[in-house]
Amino acid sequence: MTDKRGPEYLDERLTGTESNPSLRKRRLFTGHDLRASTIGWEIAIPLFAGPFLGFMLDRRLDSGVRWTIILLVVGLIAAIAAVIKYLQYEFYLMKKELKANEEKGIKKVWRNYDDEE
């Protein structure tokens, strides 16, 4: 068996062939995986940047802790909104995938852990 290397075989290595579907390579990360990894930053940045900016404003304006608390609440609301937006998008993708599978005739069976002995 010859080892096929080089750019002329790239398409065959990525998509596989009908005679040998095991040649198909999966991508390491998909857009879905990368989106899931960024949700942590979407929570952390508003939660830390808001109070930090508020602290800096309070020091400059000599206003006690007013801006720190206001921007902490704004950051908390922004973080919650990011999580809600992410969950809505994930549910949309799940419904879209289920609908596509139903059209293809693929039925997904969910495992019921409560009934197992």
C-alpha positions as CSV (number, residue, x, y, z in Angstrom):
1,M,0.0,0.0,0.0
2,T,1.4,3.4,-0.9
3,D,1.2,6.3,1.4
4,K,-0.6,9.1,-0.4
5,R,0.8,12.5,0.7
6,G,0.7,15.9,-0.9
7,P,-1.9,18.5,-1.8
8,E,-3.3,16.5,-4.7
9,Y,-4.7,14.0,-2.2
10,L,-5.9,16.6,0.3
11,D,-9.5,16.4,-0.8
12,E,-9.5,12.6,-0.6
13,R,-8.1,12.7,2.9
14,L,-10.6,15.2,4.2
15,T,-13.7,13.7,2.6
16,G,-12.8,10.1,2.3
17,T,-13.6,7.9,-0.6
18,E,-16.5,5.6,-1.3
19,S,-14.2,2.6,-1.3
20,N,-12.5,3.7,2.0
21,P,-14.6,6.0,4.2
22,S,-12.2,5.5,7.0
23,L,-9.9,8.0,5.3
24,R,-12.3,10.8,6.4
25,K,-10.8,13.0,9.0
26,R,-12.8,14.9,11.6
27,R,-12.1,18.5,12.3
28,L,-10.5,19.0,15.7
29,F,-12.7,21.9,16.6
30,T,-15.9,23.0,15.1
31,G,-17.6,26.4,15.3
32,H,-19.9,24.9,17.9
33,D,-17.0,23.9,20.1
34,L,-15.4,27.3,19.8
35,R,-18.7,29.1,20.6
36,A,-19.0,26.9,23.8
37,S,-15.5,27.9,24.9
38,T,-16.2,31.6,24.5
39,I,-19.2,31.6,26.8
40,G,-16.9,31.7,29.8
41,W,-15.3,34.9,28.5
42,E,-18.7,36.4,27.8
43,I,-19.5,35.9,31.5
44,A,-16.2,36.8,33.0
45,I,-15.4,40.0,31.1
46,P,-18.6,41.9,32.1
47,L,-18.4,40.7,35.7
48,F,-14.9,41.9,36.2
49,A,-14.7,44.8,33.8
50,G,-17.8,46.5,35.2
51,P,-16.7,46.7,38.8
52,F,-13.1,47.6,37.8
53,L,-14.3,50.5,35.6
54,G,-16.7,51.5,38.4
55,F,-13.9,51.5,40.9
56,M,-11.7,53.7,38.7
57,L,-14.6,56.1,38.2
58,D,-15.3,56.2,42.0
59,R,-11.7,57.0,42.7
60,R,-11.6,59.7,40.0
61,L,-15.0,61.3,41.0
62,D,-14.7,60.6,44.7
63,S,-18.2,59.1,44.8
64,G,-17.9,56.3,47.3
65,V,-18.9,53.0,45.8
66,R,-21.8,54.2,43.6
67,W,-20.3,53.5,40.2
68,T,-18.8,50.2,41.3
69,I,-22.2,48.8,42.4
70,I,-24.0,50.3,39.3
71,L,-21.5,48.8,36.9
72,L,-21.4,45.5,38.8
73,V,-25.2,45.2,38.3
74,V,-24.8,46.2,34.6
75,G,-22.1,43.5,34.2
76,L,-24.2,40.9,35.9
77,I,-27.2,41.7,33.6
78,A,-24.9,41.5,30.6
79,A,-23.5,38.1,31.7
80,I,-27.0,36.7,32.3
81,A,-28.1,38.0,28.9
82,A,-25.1,36.4,27.2
83,V,-26.0,33.0,28.8
84,I,-29.6,33.3,27.9
85,K,-28.7,34.2,24.3
86,Y,-26.3,31.2,24.1
87,L,-28.9,28.8,25.5
88,Q,-31.5,30.0,23.0
89,Y,-29.1,29.5,20.1
90,E,-28.2,26.0,21.4
91,F,-31.9,25.0,21.6
92,Y,-32.5,26.4,18.1
93,L,-29.6,24.3,16.8
94,M,-30.9,21.2,18.6
95,K,-34.4,21.6,17.2
96,K,-33.0,22.2,13.7
97,E,-30.8,19.0,14.0
98,L,-33.8,16.9,15.2
99,K,-36.0,18.2,12.4
100,A,-33.3,17.4,9.8
101,N,-32.9,13.9,11.3
102,E,-36.7,13.3,11.2
103,E,-36.7,14.3,7.6
104,K,-34.0,11.7,6.9
105,G,-35.9,9.1,8.9
106,I,-33.4,8.9,11.7
107,K,-35.0,8.5,15.1
108,K,-33.0,9.5,18.1
109,V,-33.7,7.4,21.2
110,W,-33.0,9.1,24.5
111,R,-31.7,7.1,27.3
112,N,-33.9,7.0,30.4
113,Y,-31.7,6.7,33.5
114,D,-34.7,6.7,35.9
115,D,-36.0,3.3,34.7
116,E,-32.7,1.4,34.8
117,E,-32.2,-1.1,37.5
